[in-house]
């Protein structure tokens, strides 16, 4: 640290300390790591791909889902809302905390694009007293290895599951609330995100049970 360098006993030692610190910093390109992380989320996109998607080998997929969009999960093609919403929450808090740094390395628009993409999906899952919390069935999906663009040719229309389980509805609320905070002043969607976050929170608080969250059993309990 700067303080450590200032307390070294000689100029020579200070030079060594400074050089070591610079070498350590140069070993990690955090800007590139962030860029690749965001690119990963674009590779996981389901439904009609937005024009800003940069993954040239991807195309529209699972267009017959009851709710299009969202992210596929962990290399398969199921859309599990619990881990999806958790990931969205972490993305949102990252932008909220380090937005200035993201902007300085030129990744703010890409970050915002990817965050809005998943938040829009979570809003679209609203069914009043329930939410669509999963599309696709894990065991069936894991028996078939292939491209996302071919899933419907293999499996036909995928099952959609609705429920009111507090775990998934509460996490969806957290993602939308964090997203509204992170994008305040940057997006015209924040009021909608916050409105839906409040609705989901009220639903989760009212139910306070995970009985309505069954389809992800053995995957994300």
Secondary structure, DSSP 8 states (H G I E B T S, - for coil): -HHHHHT-SSHHHHHHHHHHHHHHHHT--HHHHHHHHHHHHHHTB-BS--TT---TT---B-TTSSS--SB--TTSS-EEHHHHHHHHHHHHHHHHHHHHHHHHTT-HHHHHHHHHHHHHHHHHTB-SSSEEEEES-HHHHHT----GGGHHHHH-S--EEEE--HHHHHHHHHHHHHHHHHTTTT-TTHHHHHHHHHHHHHHHHHH--STT--TTTTT--
